[in-house]
Amino acid sequence: MDPRTRLGLLSCVGMLAICLDAPISLALLAGCCVLPLVWLRVSAVWWRRGLVAVLTVVWSTVISQGLFYAEQPRVSLLQLGPLHLYREGVMHGLAQSLRFIALSLAGIGLTVSTPPDRLYAALLALRVPFGLALMASTALRFLPELGEQMQVVRRARRHRGRPAWQRAPWRWLALEVTLLRPVVARAWRRAQRLAESLDARGFDPVAPRAVRRPLHMRARDWAVLWAAGVLASGVVTARLLYLLYTSETWYWPALRPLYGFTRNWL
């Protein structure tokens, strides 16, 4: 698949994640975004880590939104002293977490399946300024190295003392922040070396450049982009019409089935 098609699909996922608000539709979107990772056959270790990360995001967002939901009306699901867990807050937190997970999975799928040089060529073909295209491809190239450095730091920490989960929650959080320091320091040094290397070679961001392997859009790419664009455009249009209806700006009786579908499923 052409990398421009993947960027277009990522844009459609972003539009859908913004427009969709029902947990069911957002869960379906997240499920579609995880399919490329299944097709790429990611290792079981990363699947377990991803599952833990997803559960952590969902749990923390649902609990925080459920406890501090201030809109009316609201229904209390659970009471513990002065604290209430509100149903509307739980649903709102679930929607927000699924929105974040869907976008994260789509971005991970793009980075795993697209080499940095192909992403760079796609951005240039889309008339993105050369400086921005270079920064995006360079950041994508450094992501695996950052992940490896984080694993090395955590492995070294594991061999020096008791597991982090045996500590108090606030000490666990402080330890996690501390583990980021060597990773950030190495990333800073790596960026400095890259900048010095570009400067020593007389790098000129405005000089004309050619791509060694030009990109070619196939009929399959156009079909996938057309289907995703029609779906995203339809959802955006439905949400806009529903917004006009709920704000009492414009109402058309013939669109009542669309209003009901948008309210219940989108």
PEWOPE-V878645 format. One record per pair of residues at least 6 apart in sequence whose ideal C-beta (glycine too) atoms are under 6 Angstrom apart, sorted by the first residue. I is the first residue (numbers start at 0). J is the second residue. Records with the same first field share a line. If there is no record, write none. Layout:
I = J ; J
This chain:
1 = 214 ; 216 ; 220
2 = 113 ; 117 ; 118 ; 121
3 = 121
4 = 220 ; 223 ; 224
5 = 109 ; 113
6 = 121
7 = 224
8 = 227
9 = 105 ; 109
11 = 227 ; 231
12 = 105
14 = 231
15 = 28 ; 231 ; 234
16 = 98 ; 101 ; 102
18 = 234 ; 235 ; 238
19 = 25 ; 265
20 = 94
21 = 264 ; 265
22 = 93 ; 94
24 = 264 ; 265
25 = 94 ; 97 ; 98
26 = 97
28 = 101
29 = 97 ; 100 ; 101
32 = 101 ; 104 ; 105
33 = 104
35 = 108
36 = 108
39 = 111
53 = 100
56 = 96
57 = 96
60 = 92 ; 95 ; 96
61 = 89 ; 92 ; 93
64 = 88 ; 91 ; 92
65 = 84 ; 85 ; 88 ; 89 ; 92
68 = 85 ; 87 ; 88
73 = 85 ; 87
74 = 86
75 = 83 ; 85
76 = 84 ; 86
77 = 84
110 = 139
115 = 136 ; 139 ; 140
118 = 136 ; 139
119 = 132 ; 136
120 = 210 ; 214
122 = 132
123 = 132
124 = 214
129 = 204
130 = 204
148 = 182 ; 185
149 = 182
152 = 178 ; 181
163 = 171 ; 174
237 = 261
241 = 258 ; 261
243 = 249
244 = 250 ; 258
